[in-house]
Amino acid sequence: MFVKRYGKGNRIFFGIHGWSGDHSTFDPLIRYLPEDVSLYSMDLPGFGHSPRPDEWSLDCIAAEIAAAV
């Protein structure tokens, strides 16, 4: 699964976009990140740079998100 990191801080946040978005959903927020923050932004399975999930089910997609986190 594709995950992009913004910032280099030790306070970590993980952004998950809505169904019509991708990791760039959070781009407008990047300039406001405090220096002590890292934001990890992912492409959900089947969106952006992430491959399709093995199965289009909530359990499969949730498992892939959990593995990425």
C-alpha positions in Angstrom: 0.0 0.0 0.0 1.3 3.5 -0.9 2.0 5.7 2.1 3.7 9.1 1.9 5.3 10.8 4.9 5.1 14.6 5.4 7.3 16.2 8.1 10.0 14.7 10.3 8.6 15.1 13.8 8.1 12.4 16.5 4.4 13.1 17.0 2.8 10.8 14.4 -0.6 11.2 12.7 -2.0 8.9 10.0 -4.4 10.3 7.4 -7.0 8.2 5.6 -8.7 9.9 2.7 -12.4 9.5 1.7 -13.5 7.2 -1.1 -13.1 9.8 -3.8 -9.6 10.9 -2.8 -6.0 9.8 -2.5 -3.0 10.6 -0.3 -2.9 14.2 -1.8 -6.2 15.0 0.0 -4.0 16.3 2.9 -1.7 18.4 0.8 -3.4 21.7 1.8 -2.6 21.0 5.4 1.1 20.2 5.0 2.2 23.8 5.3 0.5 24.0 8.7 2.2 21.0 10.3 4.2 21.8 13.4 7.8 20.9 13.3 7.4 18.1 15.8 4.8 16.3 13.6 4.9 13.6 11.0 1.8 12.9 8.9 1.6 9.6 7.1 -1.0 9.8 4.3 -2.0 6.6 2.4 -3.8 5.7 -0.7 -6.5 3.3 0.2 -6.5 -0.1 -1.6 -7.5 0.5 -5.3 -6.9 4.2 -5.2 -4.0 6.4 -6.2 -0.8 4.4 -6.2 -2.1 1.5 -4.1 -3.0 -1.8 -5.8 -6.5 -3.2 -5.7 -7.3 -5.2 -2.6 -7.2 -9.0 -2.8 -11.0 -8.8 -2.2 -13.5 -5.9 -2.2 -14.7 -6.5 1.3 -14.6 -4.4 4.5 -12.6 -7.1 6.3 -9.9 -7.3 3.6 -9.6 -3.5 3.2 -9.5 -3.0 7.0 -6.8 -5.6 7.3 -4.7 -3.9 4.6 -5.1 -0.5 6.4 -4.1 -2.0 9.7 -1.0 -3.6 8.2 0.0 -0.2 6.7 -0.5 1.5 10.1 
